[in-house]
């Protein structure tokens, strides 16, 4: 008999779209929560139709990747009938997640004060571009904008080159993770107080919070951090280097590793070079050190250097593309590639669970839902008849 998953007692209403909110709710679903994705009838989550490629069905691979372990109901929340169904859902729910622009939920009558009056135990998370307060709160927010205005882009890329953003959506995904952290903290707090609470998260604050090294450098030096390529702000050498047949990364992040590092490179004299004695000096002379090292690294292959450093206990690795990492033995040993059955697509690949629980392991109970796939099922649970002429006539589903 399989173990009961830790969040199986929670019901989540996912009103969110695109990435941050859906990612947060998917992780809740992975831990066992009953996640009901409440979508607008005309098209649903806009990510269903976005992205420039398709497989067999109409829903984008991006939507499929962010919405497993959810059920879908389509409701017109602009109609009184649609809100009637939604309010009954709220009465059964523990958590609501939405990511509309601040003020939209209030206009629809689905904001936290309205819903918490019906269900005081409700935990309500709003994810926005810049948060619910402050002079930027009314601005639309995408990951690109959050990266730019949080300082991330200013500190990325190659010195002197044009601006570069992180290819990974750190603002969106970071906001999803921080929201999850806030939601689960509120769930624990509710066990003591019996009361839910409001969780206010944003892409901007997630991106800013993840810049913890960069803000520390600014406060310590009074200078805004600049791009360093692959180098690290706190340690040197700790970056990518070019070998005879490509690039690899290596990190000598403390004095013990530095000592082992120079012996692998065959330059033990660097231990007595005043430019590189301690990490402080190595950071000040990072460029000179890198130039000196690359002369040596160009003499051997990536495999040679990675194996030599690992043999000496120095962290190092090749730079893989996604095809290589997804095919690697370690990725599969860690079960980070899964096959998921989808009613339209057939068997599709999905990333596995990045955290493993020994006693209550996660599972994929459902593939990403088709739009409104579970409407009849959910209405039945709430005591409605999906053929209720009154609801249909009053525009609940259209």
N, C-alpha and C positions, 0 to 999 in steps of 0.2 A: 504493500500500500504506500503510495507516494506521500511525502510529507506535505503538510499544509503550509503554503507560502506565507511569509510574514505579513503581507499587506492584503491578504484575501478577505479581510473583514471590512475593507474600505471601498467605497464607491466614489469614483472621480468623474466629474463632468468636464470634458475637454472641449471648450469653446474656441480654442486657439487654432491658428493656421500657420503655415509655412514651417518654421524650424524650432525656435526656442521653446514655445509652449508644447508643440507635439513631441519634441524630444523629452521634455520633462515628464509628460504624461505617459509616454511609452516606457520610460524607466519605472514609473509607478506600476504600470501594467506588468512589466517583466517580473516584478516582485509579488505579483498576485492580485493587485487591485483590479476591481471591475471598472474598466475605463470605458465610458460611453462618449463617443465623439459626436457632439451636437453640431451639425453642419447646415448651412443655408441650402435650401432645396435646389436652387438654380446653380449647379456646378460644384457645390460643396467647397471644401478647403481649396483655396486657389492653387495650392501646390499640385493638386491632381492634374491640372492642365498646364503647369509651367514646365520648364526645362525643355531643351530642344530635341530630345530623342524619346522614343517609345519602344516597348517590346511588342507584346501581342495586343494588350488591352489599351484603353484610353487613359488610364491613370499613369502618371509619371513614375519612373523608378525612384525619384526622390520622395514621393509620397509613400511608396511602398516601404522605403527604408525607415521612415519615421513614425509609422503608425501600426505596427504589429501589436497584438494583444489588446485590441480595442474593438468595440462594437460601434456601428454608425446608425444614427437616427437623423433624419432631415426635418428640421422645423423652421418655419418662418417666424422668427422672433419679433418681427415688426407687426405681426398680427396678434390680436387678443387671444385667439384660439391657440396659436403657437406658444404664446407665453403661458397659457393655462396648462398645457402639457409640460412645459419646462418647469413651471413652479412645482408641479407634482413630483417631477424628477428631483428637484432641489430638496423636497421634503425627505427624500430617501438617501440623499448624498452626504458625503463627508467633506469633499473637496471640490471646488470649482477653479478652473484655470482659464483665464482669458488673456488675449493680447491685442485688444483693440486700442485705438488711440485714446488717451485719457478723456473721459466725458462721454464716450460712445455708449458704454454700458449703462450709464445713468439715463441717457435718452431712451434706451430700450426698456428701462425698468428692470434691469437684471444686475444692478450694481450691488456692492457688498451691503450697504445699509438696508436696501430693500430685501435682499435674500436672507440676511442674518436675522431680520425681524421674523421671518418664517421659520428659520432653522438656526437657533443661536449656537449650535455646535459646529456650524459650517466654517471651514477654512477656505478662504477665498484668495487666490493668487492672481495678481495682475502683472503681466510682463509687457513693458513698453520700451520705446527707444531710449527715453531719458528719465523715466520715473514719473510719479503722479504729481510731484511738486517741483518748484523751481522755474526759472525763466525759460528753460528749454523744454519744459514738459509737454508743450503743445506741438512740438515738432514731430514730423514723421521720422521713424527710425529704422534703418537697415543696418546690417552688420558692417558694411563699408563705412557708413557714416559714424558708427560707434568707434570703429578702429581709428578713423581720422581724428575725431574730436576727443578721444581719450588719451591721445599721445602715442598709441601703438605704431601708427604708420611713420611718425617722425623718427622712431628709433629702429626702423627695420630697413633692410636692404643693404646695398653697397655704398660706402661713403662716396659722396659726390655724384651719385647716380640719381635718376628720377625716383619719385616715391614708389614704394612697394608695400602692398598690404599682405597680411598673412593669408595664404591660400586656404587655410582652415578657418572656418567661421567662428573665431574665438569669442566674439561678442554674443552671437546667437547661442552657441552651445554652452558658453560660460553662463549666460543668463538662465538657460534651462537647468544647469546643474545647481546654481545658487538658489534658484526657485525651489528645486527639489529639497535642498538643505533647509530652506525656510519652512516649507510645507511639513516635512517630517519632524522638524523641531516643534512646530505648532501642534502636530498630532500628539507628540509626547506631552506637551504642556496641557493639552486638553484633558488628558487622563487625570491631571491634578485639579484643574479648575472646572471642567465640564463645559468650558466655553471655547468656541472657535476664535479666530482672529484673521486680520487682513495681512497679506504678504505683498509687499511692493518691491518688485525687482525690475531691473532695466539692463539693456544691452550696454549702455554707456558705463554704468557702474561695474558690471561684470568685466568689461574690457579694462577699465581703470584698475580694478582690484587685482587683475592678473598681471598688471605692470608693477608688481611689488619690488622687483630689483631696480627698475628704472626710476620709480619715485624715490626710493632710498638713495640712489646715486645723486638725484637732483638735490635732495635736502642735505646730503653730506657735502656736496661740492659747490652748490649754487649754480651749476650748469646743467642745462637740459641734455639728457643723453642723446647721442647721435648714432646713426647706423654703424654697425660693426661687422656686417656680413654674417658669418656663422660664429664669430667670436663671442665670448662671454664677458659680461661686465664685471664679474667678481673674481674670475680665475684666468690664468694663462700659464701654459698653452691649453686651450679648451675650444677647439674649432675644427673646421674641415681643412685638410691639406691635400695637395695634388701629388699623387704618386706617379710612377712611370706609365700606368695604364688607366688612370682615373682618380677619383677623389675618395677619401675616407675621413672619418672623424676620430678624434682621440682627445681625452681629457685627463690632464694631470692636475687635479683640483686641490692637492695639498702637497706639503713638502716631501712626504714619503713617496708619493707617486711621481713627483718631479725627479727625485733621485733615480728611481727605476727607469723613468722615461729617457733621461739623457744617456743612460747606459745602453738602452735598446738602440737609440739613434747612433751610438758610437761617439758621442761628444761629451765625455765626462768632465772635460775642462770647463764646461758651462757652469758647473757647480761652484766654481771660484770666480766666475765673471761677475763683477760688481753690478752689471746691468740686470742680472737675473738671479741674484742671491736669494731673495724672498719673493713671494707672490706680489707684493707691492711694487717691487722693481720690475718684475716681469710684465705687470699691467702697464706700467709707464713706458716700457720698451717693447710692447706687443708686436708692433710692425717689424722692428729690426729682428726680433726673435723668429717671427714667422718666415721672414726672408731667408734667414740662416738655415732654418729647419727644412724648408722646401728644397734647398739645394741637395740635402741628403735624401729626402723622401723621393726625389725624382730618379734615384738610382735603383729603386726596387718597386715591385708591384704592390697593389692594394692588398692582395692576399698575404704577401710576405709581411707587410707592416702590421696588419691586423693580428695575424697569428703571433708575431713577435711580441707585440704589446700585451696581448692577452696572456701569453706565456709568462710574462713578467708581472702580471697582476694589474696592468694599467688598462682602464676601460677604453675600448676602441671598437669600431665597427665599420662595415661598408655602408655606402649610401644606396639604399634600395629604392626602386620605383614601386608603385602599388602592385604591379604584376608580380614582381619578385617577392614582396613581403606576403602577399596573399597566397602564394604558392609555397612558402617556406615551411619546413618541417615544424618549426617552433610555433608558428601561427596555428597550424592544425593540431599540434599537441595541446595547445591551450584552448582549443575548441572555439577559435575566433572566426571561423567560417562555418555557417550552418546552411542546410537546405530547408527551405520552407515551402509548403504546398499552398498555392494560390488558385482560386477557382477559375481565373482567366489565364494567368500566366503559366500555370503548371508549377513545376519546381523552380524556385528562384533562390539565388544566393543572398544571404543576410549576414551581417556582422554578428558575432556572438556576444556574450555577456562579459563586459570588461572587469567585473568583480564576481568572484566565485563564492557562494555560500555553501558550506559543507553540509549543514543539516537541512536546509530548505532551498535546494538549488532552483534557479530560475528555469523557466521553460517557455517555449513558444506555443501558446494555447490556440492562438488565432493569427492568421495572416492579416495584413492590412485590409480593412473592410472595403467593400464596394460602397458607393454612396447610397445611404438609406437601407443598407442590407438588412439591418436588424430592427427597423422601425416597428414592424408588426410584433416582433418578440418583446420589445421594450414596452410598447403600449399595453400589451397583454399583462406584463408584470405590474404595470401601474393601474390596472383595472379598466383600461380603455379598450374599445373595439376599434381596430385600425380602419374599419369600414364605417365608422361613426359619421353619419351624413352631416351632423352639425359641425364637427371639427373640419371636415373636408370643405363644406360650404363656406365656413368662416376663414378659410385660407391657412389652416395650420400647417399644411404640408406643401404649400406652393407660394 
